[in-house]
Amino acid sequence: MKPAHPAAVALLAASALGLAAPSASARVEPDPMVAGQRVSISDGRQCAPARSAHASSRLFGSVLLRPGESGMAARARVAEGAAPGRYPVTIHCAPGGESFTETVTVRDGRVEGVNAAQAAGGLVLLALAAGAAFWLRRTVGGRS
């Protein structure tokens, strides 16, 4: 056997083990985020045996995680006054259990959404479209 073969096999085995091992981390989405935005927090299925966990960060305080499709999870709102920068989010599995940390980014900006004026404008346009459709139907129906 050539000397390169055992080295290649050892390197391949180490790579496979590294890929197969679960990465322990907190998951926060979306990342980056803006102040006032709602985020999803998950333990990445790391706290499942513990059956209890909480997440903590200066961005949203302490949040209790509940069992869900992606492990223990919760939703939280980033503080309105959060300054742009990088913040740690730590998940603590059960009292005395393991902890996992992820660093997330808050960027400058605002939360996109629909305000009351935009919603009212949309309803007015919908009413106009319905009135026009009704008028056209009656006009076409009256001639036939």
Long-range contacts (C-beta under 8 A, 24 or more apart in sequence): 22-46, 24-98, 24-100, 25-100, 25-101, 25-102, 26-55, 26-89, 26-90, 26-91, 26-100, 26-101, 26-102, 27-70, 27-102, 28-89, 28-102, 28-104, 31-104, 31-105, 32-104, 32-105, 32-106, 32-107, 33-78, 33-104, 33-105, 33-106, 33-107, 34-78, 34-106, 34-107, 34-108, 34-109, 34-110, 34-111, 35-78, 35-79, 35-80, 35-81, 35-82, 35-83, 35-106, 35-110, 35-111, 36-77, 36-78, 36-79, 36-80, 36-110, 36-111, 37-77, 37-78, 37-111, 38-75, 38-76, 38-77, 38-78, 39-75, 39-76, 39-77, 39-78, 40-73, 40-74, 40-75, 41-65, 41-73, 41-74, 41-75, 41-76, 41-89, 41-91, 42-68, 42-70, 42-71, 42-72, 42-73, 43-71, 43-72, 43-73, 43-91, 43-93, 43-100, 44-70, 44-71, 44-100, 45-70, 45-71, 46-71, 46-91, 46-93, 46-98, 46-100, 47-71, 47-72, 47-91, 47-93, 47-94, 47-97, 47-98, 48-72, 50-93, 50-94, 50-97, 51-94, 52-93, 52-94, 52-95, 53-91, 53-92, 53-93, 53-94, 53-97, 54-91, 54-92, 55-89, 55-90, 55-91, 55-92, 56-89, 56-90, 56-92, 57-87, 57-88, 57-89, 57-90, 57-104, 58-82, 58-87, 59-87, 59-89, 59-104, 59-106, 65-91, 78-106, 82-106, 84-108
